[in-house]
């Protein structure tokens, strides 16, 4: 009961004595069809995330109806164009409030581009792009193209995140093209965030694979491993507790246990990164060093 009361208070904001429940903004993308490359579960993973987060928010709110408080944008295959995704991000940025929650999930293909040691970026591929093992082309023109024009860079995703007022944000990207995805995804978010004082106020959580993204798990062949672990969360936990420092460890432990139970060979398949916690530590360490100079 105490946990339920705490969750209710955390998900509301008072204006002149009137309690206003926080809203949840979900942008979920799933692409199976990349022409030569075909996935089995990206589309269904994106769909299941929307349903899961809606049900979990009802648990989170206890007695308040969550139906009108959850706004979802679901883009599958041909609907998942760069224009549609970025338009949804802009709309969420214009409508969300600071006490709201923003959840972004992407299941599909990504690409890591590195010109030199100082110039690199990770890109998420919308439906606009078709691919094979060795080339990427525009679906519309079938010609070679500039990634910046047709893909969504993680740096751009971070910039949209910065525009969205919601202070609690969760990003789930089961789209790693290689082991570099985790490092570069987090590094890009972190390098951009540490230069923006507003970001340290936000509670941003990233869940990404540590290797290339897998299309199915041993526990459920119709779900990716991250999707399976999250949507199979123990009933005594609530995914929205991941934003609460006092409860997040329990959620993380449950997700990791689910993964180990499924596949011991990939027991470190995903990584959960808490941006705010890391930025606070980063500032504290640098601040101490600066004082010693």
Secondary structure as UniProt FT lines:
FT   HELIX           2..10
FT   STRAND          12..15
FT   TURN            16..17
FT   STRAND          18..21
FT   STRAND          24..30
FT   STRAND          33..34
FT   TURN            35..36
FT   STRAND          37..38
FT   HELIX           42..61
FT   TURN            62..63
FT   HELIX           67..69
FT   STRAND          70..76
FT   HELIX           77..79
FT   HELIX           82..95
FT   TURN            98..99
FT   STRAND          101..107
FT   STRAND          110..114
FT   STRAND          120..124
FT   TURN            127..128
FT   STRAND          129..131
FT   STRAND          136..138
FT   TURN            139..141
FT   HELIX           147..150
FT   STRAND          152..153
FT   HELIX           154..163
FT   STRAND          168..174
FT   HELIX           180..193
FT   TURN            194..195
FT   TURN            197..198
FT   HELIX           199..201
FT   STRAND          203..209
FT   TURN            221..222
FT   HELIX           225..231
FT   TURN            235..236
FT   HELIX           239..243
FT   TURN            245..247
FT   HELIX           248..262
FT   HELIX           264..266
FT   TURN            267..268
FT   STRAND          270..274
FT   HELIX           275..292
//
